[in-house]
C-alpha cells in the first residue's frame, strides 16, 4: 500500500469498492481467520426476503437522518448506500453505486413511453433508477402503487430518506426525479465480487 495524504488506499472485499484507511488506524487491524464468502440466496429466498428489505428501509426513514454522500451505514445514507444496506441486512449483496446496481439487476422493460407505464411490471422490492441518458445517478426501492423510498439530497428538495411517487403531477421531489427517470430492475441474485 502507498500512503497518501488522505490515508492508505484500500479495496473492500465485500464489493470491490475503493476507499481510504486512516494510517492512524493500522494498529487496529487484525488478520482475518476466515475467507469472506458473500451469501448466495436462491431467487425464491430473495423474493421471500423482500418484505424485510422494505421494512428495513421504512424503519431507517423513521430515525432522524440526513442525506450523506458515501453513507452506507445508518442513520445517514446516500441513495445506493441505503439500498445496499437494506438488502445486505437480509443476506442479499448489491454492488455499491447506483450505476453498478442498475447494471447488475435484471432490467425491466417499460411497456409504454411514460415512466408511469413501468408500474405495470414493477413489483415491491424492485429498484427504480434515475439520472442522465448516459448513467444512473440515483436509485430507489419500489414499494408498490407508484411509490418508492429513497435517500435524497437537498439539491432535489429533500435531505434524507423519504417516500415519493413516479409522477410528473406530484410534489416537487417527485417531479424532479420523474424528469430523470431511467427505468427499473429486479434483484434475481446476490452480487459476487469479481464474478
N, CA and C atoms as a LAMMPS dump frame, in Angstrom:
ITEM: TIMESTEP
0
ITEM: NUMBER OF ATOMS
585
ITEM: BOX BOUNDS ff ff ff
-5.0000000000000000e+02 5.0000000000000000e+02
-5.0000000000000000e+02 5.0000000000000000e+02
-5.0000000000000000e+02 5.0000000000000000e+02
ITEM: ATOMS id mol type element x y z
1 1 1 N 0.825 -1.184 0
2 1 2 C 0 0 0
3 1 3 C 0.869 1.247 0
4 2 1 N 0.456 2.235 -0.727
5 2 2 C 1.172 3.5 -0.773
6 2 3 C 0.395 4.509 0.057
7 3 1 N 1.068 5.142 0.991
8 3 2 C 0.381 6.108 1.857
9 3 3 C 0.157 7.407 1.092
10 4 1 N -1.036 7.932 1.191
11 4 2 C -1.418 9.192 0.58
12 4 3 C -1.71 10.182 1.696
13 5 1 N -1.92 11.456 1.333
14 5 2 C -2.294 12.457 2.33
15 5 3 C -3.561 12.041 3.07
16 6 1 N -4.513 11.446 2.353
17 6 2 C -5.794 11.09 2.954
18 6 3 C -5.763 9.752 3.666
19 7 1 N -4.777 8.945 3.418
20 7 2 C -4.733 7.637 4.04
21 7 3 C -4.201 6.59 3.096
22 8 1 N -4.447 5.359 3.441
23 8 2 C -3.998 4.235 2.642
24 8 3 C -5.119 3.795 1.717
25 9 1 N -4.833 3.665 0.408
26 9 2 C -5.901 3.202 -0.498
27 9 3 C -6.2 1.73 -0.234
28 10 1 N -7.467 1.389 -0.188
29 10 2 C -7.906 0.006 0.041
30 10 3 C -9.019 -0.334 -0.941
31 11 1 N -9.281 -1.617 -1.078
32 11 2 C -10.439 -2.093 -1.839
33 11 3 C -11.19 -3.032 -0.918
34 12 1 N -12.463 -2.74 -0.679
35 12 2 C -13.27 -3.56 0.216
36 12 3 C -13.573 -4.907 -0.431
37 13 1 N -13.349 -5.984 0.291
38 13 2 C -13.562 -7.325 -0.23
39 13 3 C -15.032 -7.556 -0.558
40 14 1 N -15.932 -7.003 0.253
41 14 2 C -17.352 -7.285 0.09
42 14 3 C -17.903 -6.831 -1.256
43 15 1 N -17.373 -5.714 -1.807
44 15 2 C -17.958 -5.227 -3.058
45 15 3 C -16.956 -4.591 -4.017
46 16 1 N -15.661 -4.839 -3.808
47 16 2 C -14.61 -4.286 -4.671
48 16 3 C -14.61 -2.772 -4.712
49 17 1 N -15.148 -2.134 -3.688
50 17 2 C -15.253 -0.681 -3.68
51 17 3 C -13.974 -0.062 -3.118
52 18 1 N -13.408 0.922 -3.825
53 18 2 C -12.185 1.559 -3.319
54 18 3 C -12.502 2.526 -2.182
55 19 1 N -11.549 2.707 -1.31
56 19 2 C -11.72 3.64 -0.2
57 19 3 C -10.367 4.028 0.363
58 20 1 N -10.406 4.694 1.497
59 20 2 C -9.185 5.137 2.167
60 20 3 C -9.23 4.688 3.611
61 21 1 N -8.082 4.298 4.135
62 21 2 C -7.955 3.834 5.504
63 21 3 C -6.983 4.759 6.221
64 22 1 N -7.41 5.304 7.342
65 22 2 C -6.562 6.238 8.084
66 22 3 C -5.308 5.526 8.596
67 23 1 N -4.121 6.056 8.302
68 23 2 C -2.88 5.413 8.781
69 23 3 C -2.851 5.243 10.301
70 24 1 N -3.521 6.113 11.028
71 24 2 C -3.536 6.005 12.486
72 24 3 C -4.319 4.791 12.972
73 25 1 N -5.132 4.191 12.08
74 25 2 C -5.931 3.033 12.475
75 25 3 C -5.291 1.695 12.116
76 26 1 N -4.108 1.706 11.511
77 26 2 C -3.455 0.464 11.105
78 26 3 C -3.249 -0.462 12.302
79 27 1 N -2.964 0.084 13.454
80 27 2 C -2.713 -0.752 14.633
81 27 3 C -3.951 -1.543 15.065
82 28 1 N -5.121 -1.151 14.58
83 28 2 C -6.357 -1.84 14.953
84 28 3 C -6.69 -3.016 14.025
85 29 1 N -5.92 -3.176 12.96
86 29 2 C -6.186 -4.255 12.01
87 29 3 C -5.806 -5.597 12.601
88 30 1 N -6.6 -6.611 12.266
89 30 2 C -6.304 -7.985 12.678
90 30 3 C -6.422 -8.874 11.451
91 31 1 N -5.586 -9.87 11.39
92 31 2 C -5.62 -10.809 10.274
93 31 3 C -6.944 -11.586 10.319
94 32 1 N -7.569 -11.727 9.166
95 32 2 C -8.819 -12.481 9.082
96 32 3 C -8.555 -13.955 9.326
97 33 1 N -9.492 -14.599 9.995
98 33 2 C -9.365 -16.034 10.249
99 33 3 C -10.195 -16.86 9.283
100 34 1 N -11.094 -16.188 8.555
101 34 2 C -11.895 -16.872 7.546
102 34 3 C -11.88 -16.058 6.266
103 35 1 N -12.096 -16.714 5.168
104 35 2 C -12.164 -16.043 3.872
105 35 3 C -13.584 -15.546 3.663
106 36 1 N -13.711 -14.278 3.224
107 36 2 C -15.037 -13.71 3.001
108 36 3 C -15.733 -14.455 1.866
109 37 1 N -16.947 -14.878 2.102
110 37 2 C -17.774 -15.511 1.078
111 37 3 C -19.151 -14.88 1.153
112 38 1 N -19.528 -14.101 0.117
113 38 2 C -20.846 -13.475 0.166
114 38 3 C -21.946 -14.528 0.161
115 39 1 N -23.083 -14.209 0.769
116 39 2 C -24.192 -15.166 0.768
117 39 3 C -24.669 -15.42 -0.659
118 40 1 N -25.289 -16.553 -0.854
119 40 2 C -25.755 -16.922 -2.192
120 40 3 C -27.191 -17.442 -2.116
121 41 1 N -28.128 -16.545 -1.764
122 41 2 C -29.525 -16.997 -1.667
123 41 3 C -30.11 -17.313 -3.051
124 42 1 N -31.04 -18.239 -3.065
125 42 2 C -31.742 -18.566 -4.309
126 42 3 C -32.715 -17.444 -4.654
127 43 1 N -33.243 -17.475 -5.867
128 43 2 C -34.24 -16.492 -6.279
129 43 3 C -35.458 -16.546 -5.36
130 44 1 N -35.886 -17.754 -4.994
131 44 2 C -37.038 -17.893 -4.096
132 44 3 C -36.74 -17.27 -2.737
133 45 1 N -35.516 -17.467 -2.228
134 45 2 C -35.14 -16.872 -0.938
135 45 3 C -35.1 -15.349 -1.036
136 46 1 N -34.592 -14.828 -2.145
137 46 2 C -34.56 -13.375 -2.341
138 46 3 C -35.981 -12.827 -2.309
139 47 1 N -36.881 -13.455 -3.061
140 47 2 C -38.265 -12.981 -3.111
141 47 3 C -38.924 -13.038 -1.74
142 48 1 N -38.628 -14.055 -0.952
143 48 2 C -39.196 -14.166 0.395
144 48 3 C -38.675 -13.074 1.319
145 49 1 N -37.464 -12.591 1.077
146 49 2 C -36.838 -11.599 1.951
147 49 3 C -37.202 -10.155 1.594
148 50 1 N -37.804 -9.924 0.442
149 50 2 C -38.091 -8.552 0.004
150 50 3 C -38.967 -7.767 0.981
151 51 1 N -39.982 -8.369 1.619
152 51 2 C -40.744 -7.601 2.612
153 51 3 C -39.868 -7.091 3.762
154 52 1 N -38.873 -7.878 4.177
155 52 2 C -37.97 -7.431 5.24
156 52 3 C -37.028 -6.328 4.752
157 53 1 N -36.626 -6.412 3.487
158 53 2 C -35.79 -5.354 2.895
159 53 3 C -36.565 -4.038 2.916
160 54 1 N -37.82 -4.081 2.495
161 54 2 C -38.67 -2.889 2.501
162 54 3 C -38.851 -2.386 3.928
163 55 1 N -39.099 -3.294 4.858
164 55 2 C -39.272 -2.905 6.265
165 55 3 C -38.013 -2.233 6.808
166 56 1 N -36.849 -2.697 6.414
167 56 2 C -35.592 -2.082 6.843
168 56 3 C -35.536 -0.625 6.382
169 57 1 N -35.837 -0.393 5.096
170 57 2 C -35.791 0.974 4.559
171 57 3 C -36.821 1.87 5.246
172 58 1 N -38.018 1.347 5.502
173 58 2 C -39.044 2.141 6.179
174 58 3 C -38.642 2.465 7.614
175 59 1 N -38.011 1.514 8.304
176 59 2 C -37.544 1.769 9.667
177 59 3 C -36.421 2.809 9.659
178 60 1 N -35.548 2.748 8.655
179 60 2 C -34.466 3.741 8.548
180 60 3 C -35.033 5.141 8.35
181 61 1 N -36.146 5.245 7.628
182 61 2 C -36.777 6.541 7.391
183 61 3 C -37.323 7.131 8.688
184 62 1 N -37.752 6.292 9.611
185 62 2 C -38.352 6.764 10.861
186 62 3 C -37.324 7.304 11.851
187 63 1 N -36.04 6.98 11.644
188 63 2 C -34.977 7.509 12.504
189 63 3 C -34.58 8.898 12.002
190 64 1 N -34.179 9.802 12.876
191 64 2 C -33.65 11.077 12.401
192 64 3 C -32.454 10.804 11.487
193 65 1 N -32.47 11.374 10.285
194 65 2 C -31.408 11.121 9.325
195 65 3 C -31.276 12.284 8.364
196 66 1 N -30.153 12.325 7.671
197 66 2 C -29.957 13.262 6.575
198 66 3 C -29.183 12.55 5.485
199 67 1 N -29.237 13.097 4.283
200 67 2 C -28.516 12.515 3.153
201 67 3 C -27.026 12.714 3.358
202 68 1 N -26.249 11.636 3.241
203 68 2 C -24.8 11.71 3.386
204 68 3 C -24.174 11.027 2.183
205 69 1 N -23.546 11.826 1.302
206 69 2 C -22.883 11.253 0.141
207 69 3 C -21.825 10.266 0.619
208 70 1 N -21.875 9.043 0.106
209 70 2 C -20.963 7.994 0.527
210 70 3 C -21.45 7.222 1.741
211 71 1 N -22.606 7.597 2.298
212 71 2 C -23.12 6.959 3.505
213 71 3 C -23.646 5.565 3.233
214 72 1 N -23.068 4.577 3.921
215 72 2 C -23.502 3.19 3.744
216 72 3 C -24.004 2.552 5.031
217 73 1 N -23.926 3.294 6.147
218 73 2 C -24.46 2.789 7.411
219 73 3 C -25.342 3.861 8.032
220 74 1 N -26.362 3.426 8.746
221 74 2 C -27.339 4.343 9.315
222 74 3 C -26.771 5.172 10.439
223 75 1 N -27.453 6.248 10.694
224 75 2 C -28.758 6.605 10.138
225 75 3 C -28.676 7.424 8.851
226 76 1 N -27.461 7.844 8.444
227 76 2 C -27.328 8.764 7.305
228 76 3 C -26.751 8.05 6.089
229 77 1 N -27.59 7.867 5.088
230 77 2 C -27.227 7.119 3.882
231 77 3 C -27.22 8.029 2.661
232 78 1 N -26.503 7.58 1.621
233 78 2 C -26.794 8.092 0.295
234 78 3 C -27.763 7.092 -0.345
235 79 1 N -28.196 7.352 -1.569
236 79 2 C -29.251 6.519 -2.157
237 79 3 C -28.832 5.062 -2.31
238 80 1 N -27.682 4.828 -2.923
239 80 2 C -27.262 3.452 -3.166
240 80 3 C -26.785 2.783 -1.883
241 81 1 N -26.27 3.57 -0.934
242 81 2 C -25.88 3.013 0.36
243 81 3 C -27.08 2.461 1.111
244 82 1 N -28.213 3.178 1.042
245 82 2 C -29.44 2.689 1.673
246 82 3 C -29.888 1.385 1.025
247 83 1 N -29.859 1.325 -0.311
248 83 2 C -30.268 0.1 -0.996
249 83 3 C -29.331 -1.049 -0.637
250 84 1 N -28.025 -0.788 -0.685
251 84 2 C -27.041 -1.823 -0.39
252 84 3 C -27.223 -2.353 1.038
253 85 1 N -27.401 -1.458 2
254 85 2 C -27.532 -1.882 3.397
255 85 3 C -28.87 -2.598 3.644
256 86 1 N -29.945 -2.104 3.051
257 86 2 C -31.254 -2.734 3.238
258 86 3 C -31.232 -4.182 2.748
259 87 1 N -30.633 -4.405 1.59
260 87 2 C -30.563 -5.774 1.058
261 87 3 C -29.553 -6.618 1.835
262 88 1 N -28.372 -6.05 2.133
263 88 2 C -27.345 -6.808 2.847
264 88 3 C -27.816 -7.226 4.234
265 89 1 N -28.658 -6.403 4.858
266 89 2 C -29.153 -6.743 6.194
267 89 3 C -29.983 -8.025 6.172
268 90 1 N -30.358 -8.468 4.982
269 90 2 C -31.125 -9.706 4.84
270 90 3 C -30.425 -10.694 3.914
271 91 1 N -29.075 -10.572 3.871
272 91 2 C -28.273 -11.577 3.188
273 91 3 C -28.268 -11.502 1.686
274 92 1 N -28.541 -10.325 1.114
275 92 2 C -28.53 -10.149 -0.341
276 92 3 C -27.546 -9.023 -0.653
277 93 1 N -26.473 -9.343 -1.325
278 93 2 C -25.456 -8.334 -1.641
279 93 3 C -25.795 -7.622 -2.941
280 94 1 N -25.558 -6.31 -2.961
281 94 2 C -25.66 -5.486 -4.167
282 94 3 C -24.343 -4.743 -4.346
283 95 1 N -23.993 -4.376 -5.584
284 95 2 C -22.837 -3.511 -5.766
285 95 3 C -23.062 -2.164 -5.091
286 96 1 N -22.051 -1.309 -5.033
287 96 2 C -22.103 -0.094 -4.223
288 96 3 C -22.888 1.064 -4.826
289 97 1 N -22.606 1.445 -6.055
290 97 2 C -23.173 2.676 -6.615
291 97 3 C -24.417 2.407 -7.471
292 98 1 N -25.222 3.452 -7.669
293 98 2 C -26.474 3.313 -8.422
294 98 3 C -26.227 2.738 -9.816
295 99 1 N -25.23 3.253 -10.537
296 99 2 C -24.991 2.763 -11.898
297 99 3 C -24.538 1.297 -11.88
298 100 1 N -23.813 0.885 -10.829
299 100 2 C -23.403 -0.509 -10.702
300 100 3 C -24.6 -1.395 -10.359
301 101 1 N -25.471 -0.902 -9.503
302 101 2 C -26.668 -1.656 -9.157
303 101 3 C -27.554 -1.821 -10.39
304 102 1 N -27.718 -0.77 -11.167
305 102 2 C -28.539 -0.853 -12.379
306 102 3 C -27.981 -1.901 -13.341
307 103 1 N -26.658 -1.911 -13.527
308 103 2 C -26.032 -2.859 -14.446
309 103 3 C -26.14 -4.299 -13.944
310 104 1 N -26.168 -4.482 -12.618
311 104 2 C -26.207 -5.819 -12.032
312 104 3 C -27.594 -6.457 -12.09
313 105 1 N -28.641 -5.664 -11.977
314 105 2 C -30.004 -6.211 -11.874
315 105 3 C -30.545 -6.661 -13.223
316 106 1 N -31.581 -7.487 -13.146
317 106 2 C -32.306 -7.856 -14.364
318 106 3 C -33.139 -6.647 -14.775
319 107 1 N -32.894 -6.082 -15.973
320 107 2 C -33.648 -4.888 -16.366
321 107 3 C -35.116 -5.217 -16.615
322 108 1 N -35.978 -4.261 -16.282
323 108 2 C -37.408 -4.399 -16.532
324 108 3 C -37.769 -3.553 -17.741
325 109 1 N -38.51 -4.144 -18.647
326 109 2 C -38.874 -3.443 -19.877
327 109 3 C -40.094 -2.579 -19.626
328 110 1 N -39.986 -1.312 -20.006
329 110 2 C -41.106 -0.384 -19.87
330 110 3 C -42.085 -0.642 -21.019
331 111 1 N -43.321 -1.046 -20.716
332 111 2 C -44.272 -1.379 -21.781
333 111 3 C -44.833 -0.173 -22.534
334 112 1 N -44.541 1.038 -22.088
335 112 2 C -45.043 2.232 -22.765
336 112 3 C -43.97 3.294 -22.879
337 113 1 N -44.402 4.513 -23.167
338 113 2 C -43.466 5.611 -23.362
339 113 3 C -43.239 6.433 -22.103
340 114 1 N -44.097 6.295 -21.109
341 114 2 C -44.003 7.133 -19.913
342 114 3 C -43.453 6.345 -18.737
343 115 1 N -42.778 7.006 -17.811
344 115 2 C -42.313 6.307 -16.619
345 115 3 C -43.44 5.603 -15.863
346 116 1 N -44.639 6.195 -15.83
347 116 2 C -45.762 5.56 -15.125
348 116 3 C -46.12 4.204 -15.725
349 117 1 N -45.852 4.01 -17.013
350 117 2 C -46.181 2.747 -17.658
351 117 3 C -45.369 1.584 -17.09
352 118 1 N -44.198 1.861 -16.554
353 118 2 C -43.373 0.807 -15.984
354 118 3 C -44.044 0.176 -14.764
355 119 1 N -44.972 0.899 -14.142
356 119 2 C -45.645 0.358 -12.955
357 119 3 C -46.403 -0.924 -13.268
358 120 1 N -46.698 -1.191 -14.543
359 120 2 C -47.383 -2.432 -14.919
360 120 3 C -46.498 -3.648 -14.676
361 121 1 N -45.176 -3.465 -14.646
362 121 2 C -44.273 -4.604 -14.449
363 121 3 C -43.474 -4.514 -13.142
364 122 1 N -43.435 -3.339 -12.515
365 122 2 C -42.708 -3.194 -11.251
366 122 3 C -43.414 -3.948 -10.123
367 123 1 N -42.64 -4.556 -9.252
368 123 2 C -43.165 -5.221 -8.066
369 123 3 C -42.47 -4.65 -6.835
370 124 1 N -43.134 -4.659 -5.678
371 124 2 C -42.451 -4.201 -4.466
372 124 3 C -41.129 -4.943 -4.274
373 125 1 N -40.078 -4.187 -3.992
374 125 2 C -38.743 -4.752 -3.848
375 125 3 C -37.871 -4.562 -5.067
376 126 1 N -38.466 -4.16 -6.192
377 126 2 C -37.663 -3.807 -7.366
378 126 3 C -36.977 -2.471 -7.101
379 127 1 N -35.945 -2.177 -7.875
380 127 2 C -35.281 -0.885 -7.776
381 127 3 C -35.632 -0.042 -8.99
382 128 1 N -35.772 1.262 -8.77
383 128 2 C -36.001 2.199 -9.862
384 128 3 C -34.809 3.151 -9.913
385 129 1 N -34.443 3.546 -11.138
386 129 2 C -33.23 4.318 -11.358
387 129 3 C -33.528 5.648 -12.039
388 130 1 N -32.707 6.623 -11.681
389 130 2 C -32.825 7.976 -12.19
390 130 3 C -31.427 8.456 -12.561
391 131 1 N -31.354 9.467 -13.415
392 131 2 C -30.051 10.012 -13.783
393 131 3 C -30.098 10.688 -15.127
394 132 1 N -29.039 10.496 -15.896
395 132 2 C -28.931 11.069 -17.239
396 132 3 C -29.159 9.948 -18.246
397 133 1 N -29.277 10.275 -19.532
398 133 2 C -29.387 9.197 -20.524
399 133 3 C -28.158 8.289 -20.549
400 134 1 N -27.04 8.767 -20.03
401 134 2 C -25.791 8.014 -20.062
402 134 3 C -25.592 7.134 -18.834
403 135 1 N -26.053 7.604 -17.659
404 135 2 C -25.674 6.912 -16.426
405 135 3 C -26.717 7.098 -15.322
406 136 1 N -26.964 6.032 -14.561
407 136 2 C -27.815 6.13 -13.371
408 136 3 C -27.025 6.844 -12.273
409 137 1 N -27.66 7.837 -11.67
410 137 2 C -27.02 8.581 -10.582
411 137 3 C -27.827 8.497 -9.291
412 138 1 N -28.999 7.863 -9.344
413 138 2 C -29.864 7.769 -8.174
414 138 3 C -30.672 6.481 -8.259
415 139 1 N -30.938 5.886 -7.081
416 139 2 C -31.682 4.634 -7.026
417 139 3 C -32.664 4.69 -5.861
418 140 1 N -33.791 4.003 -6.038
419 140 2 C -34.838 3.953 -5.012
420 140 3 C -35.436 2.554 -4.988
421 141 1 N -36.074 2.222 -3.876
422 141 2 C -36.727 0.924 -3.675
423 141 3 C -38.218 1.079 -3.92
424 142 1 N -38.743 0.31 -4.851
425 142 2 C -40.152 0.403 -5.206
426 142 3 C -41.017 -0.245 -4.127
427 143 1 N -42.073 0.47 -3.709
428 143 2 C -42.963 -0.004 -2.647
429 143 3 C -44.296 -0.52 -3.159
430 144 1 N -44.655 -0.161 -4.383
431 144 2 C -45.96 -0.504 -4.933
432 144 3 C -46.796 0.746 -5.134
433 145 1 N -47.803 0.652 -6
434 145 2 C -48.735 1.745 -6.27
435 145 3 C -48.019 3.041 -6.663
436 146 1 N -46.91 2.906 -7.382
437 146 2 C -46.173 4.07 -7.873
438 146 3 C -45.235 4.698 -6.863
439 147 1 N -45.221 4.205 -5.628
440 147 2 C -44.408 4.819 -4.568
441 147 3 C -43.03 4.163 -4.477
442 148 1 N -42.039 4.965 -4.117
443 148 2 C -40.689 4.452 -3.888
444 148 3 C -40.061 5.173 -2.701
445 149 1 N -39.15 4.469 -2.015
446 149 2 C -38.447 5.039 -0.869
447 149 3 C -36.977 5.19 -1.249
448 150 1 N -36.394 6.318 -0.819
449 150 2 C -35.007 6.599 -1.198
450 150 3 C -34.42 7.647 -0.273
451 151 1 N -33.091 7.734 -0.3
452 151 2 C -32.392 8.81 0.404
453 151 3 C -31.982 9.833 -0.648
454 152 1 N -32.416 11.053 -0.448
455 152 2 C -32.235 12.092 -1.458
456 152 3 C -31.64 13.34 -0.829
457 153 1 N -30.836 14.049 -1.599
458 153 2 C -30.15 15.238 -1.099
459 153 3 C -30.952 16.517 -1.238
460 154 1 N -30.414 17.578 -0.638
461 154 2 C -31.053 18.897 -0.658
462 154 3 C -31.252 19.421 -2.08
463 155 1 N -30.332 19.079 -2.98
464 155 2 C -30.417 19.598 -4.35
465 155 3 C -31.668 19.111 -5.083
466 156 1 N -32.301 18.046 -4.592
467 156 2 C -33.533 17.551 -5.208
468 156 3 C -34.774 17.895 -4.375
469 157 1 N -34.582 18.617 -3.276
470 157 2 C -35.726 19.063 -2.488
471 157 3 C -35.968 18.301 -1.203
472 158 1 N -35.052 17.416 -0.825
473 158 2 C -35.192 16.642 0.402
474 158 3 C -33.8 16.519 1.002
475 159 1 N -33.713 16.179 2.255
476 159 2 C -32.417 15.914 2.868
477 159 3 C -32.545 14.699 3.767
478 160 1 N -32.601 13.522 3.134
479 160 2 C -32.733 12.29 3.888
480 160 3 C -33.677 11.316 3.215
481 161 1 N -34.148 10.354 3.992
482 161 2 C -34.973 9.272 3.464
483 161 3 C -36.438 9.705 3.419
484 162 1 N -37.087 9.44 2.299
485 162 2 C -38.497 9.776 2.152
486 162 3 C -39.157 8.887 1.113
487 163 1 N -40.467 9.007 1.021
488 163 2 C -41.252 8.259 0.038
489 163 3 C -41.786 9.249 -0.986
490 164 1 N -41.594 8.923 -2.241
491 164 2 C -42.107 9.743 -3.344
492 164 3 C -42.834 8.844 -4.325
493 165 1 N -43.341 9.44 -5.405
494 165 2 C -44.179 8.705 -6.346
495 165 3 C -43.706 8.976 -7.77
496 166 1 N -43.846 7.969 -8.618
497 166 2 C -43.497 8.126 -10.029
498 166 3 C -44.621 8.919 -10.679
499 167 1 N -44.434 10.225 -10.75
500 167 2 C -45.468 11.103 -11.298
501 167 3 C -44.89 12.475 -11.594
502 168 1 N -45.355 13.03 -12.669
503 168 2 C -44.991 14.406 -13.031
504 168 3 C -45.988 15.4 -12.435
505 169 1 N -47.002 14.904 -11.749
506 169 2 C -48.058 15.751 -11.197
507 169 3 C -47.998 15.852 -9.676
508 170 1 N -47.01 15.226 -9.046
509 170 2 C -46.919 15.192 -7.586
510 170 3 C -46.076 16.357 -7.077
511 171 1 N -45.626 16.264 -5.823
512 171 2 C -44.822 17.32 -5.221
513 171 3 C -43.481 17.462 -5.952
514 172 1 N -42.727 18.491 -5.609
515 172 2 C -41.512 18.864 -6.326
516 172 3 C -40.459 17.752 -6.378
517 173 1 N -40.228 17.052 -5.274
518 173 2 C -39.21 15.995 -5.281
519 173 3 C -39.569 14.938 -6.319
520 174 1 N -40.821 14.508 -6.343
521 174 2 C -41.259 13.51 -7.321
522 174 3 C -41.092 14.025 -8.739
523 175 1 N -41.442 15.276 -8.975
524 175 2 C -41.288 15.853 -10.316
525 175 3 C -39.825 15.932 -10.726
526 176 1 N -38.95 16.285 -9.782
527 176 2 C -37.517 16.349 -10.098
528 176 3 C -37.006 14.986 -10.561
529 177 1 N -37.378 13.943 -9.823
530 177 2 C -36.899 12.614 -10.203
531 177 3 C -37.619 12.073 -11.434
532 178 1 N -38.863 12.409 -11.609
533 178 2 C -39.606 11.98 -12.798
534 178 3 C -38.862 12.417 -14.059
535 179 1 N -38.331 13.636 -14.043
536 179 2 C -37.606 14.177 -15.202
537 179 3 C -36.293 13.429 -15.454
538 180 1 N -35.82 12.688 -14.453
539 180 2 C -34.552 11.963 -14.577
540 180 3 C -34.744 10.447 -14.642
541 181 1 N -35.993 10.003 -14.792
542 181 2 C -36.307 8.58 -14.728
543 181 3 C -35.579 7.796 -15.822
544 182 1 N -34.989 6.653 -15.452
545 182 2 C -34.268 5.791 -16.39
546 182 3 C -34.943 4.433 -16.578
547 183 1 N -35.505 3.865 -15.504
548 183 2 C -36.107 2.544 -15.615
549 183 3 C -36.025 1.78 -14.317
550 184 1 N -36.285 0.479 -14.408
551 184 2 C -36.299 -0.351 -13.213
552 184 3 C -35.52 -1.633 -13.405
553 185 1 N -35.229 -2.276 -12.275
554 185 2 C -34.521 -3.542 -12.307
555 185 3 C -34.962 -4.435 -11.167
556 186 1 N -34.766 -5.723 -11.349
557 186 2 C -35.192 -6.705 -10.347
558 186 3 C -33.975 -7.47 -9.822
559 187 1 N -33.916 -7.649 -8.515
560 187 2 C -32.841 -8.413 -7.901
561 187 3 C -33.171 -9.889 -8.046
562 188 1 N -32.339 -10.603 -8.796
563 188 2 C -32.579 -12.031 -9.004
564 188 3 C -31.427 -12.887 -8.477
565 189 1 N -30.346 -12.23 -8.006
566 189 2 C -29.226 -12.949 -7.416
567 189 3 C -28.471 -12.02 -6.488
568 190 1 N -27.576 -12.578 -5.714
569 190 2 C -26.746 -11.812 -4.806
570 190 3 C -25.411 -11.535 -5.506
571 191 1 N -24.94 -10.301 -5.393
572 191 2 C -23.694 -9.892 -6.055
573 191 3 C -22.498 -10.643 -5.489
574 192 1 N -21.631 -11.09 -6.4
575 192 2 C -20.405 -11.766 -6.006
576 192 3 C -19.236 -10.994 -6.593
577 193 1 N -18.444 -10.304 -5.753
578 193 2 C -17.315 -9.52 -6.269
579 193 3 C -16.386 -10.357 -7.128
580 194 1 N -15.97 -9.772 -8.241
581 194 2 C -15.014 -10.433 -9.119
582 194 3 C -15.607 -11.488 -10.025
583 195 1 N -16.923 -11.696 -9.954
584 195 2 C -17.553 -12.727 -10.803
585 195 3 C -18.179 -12.077 -12.01
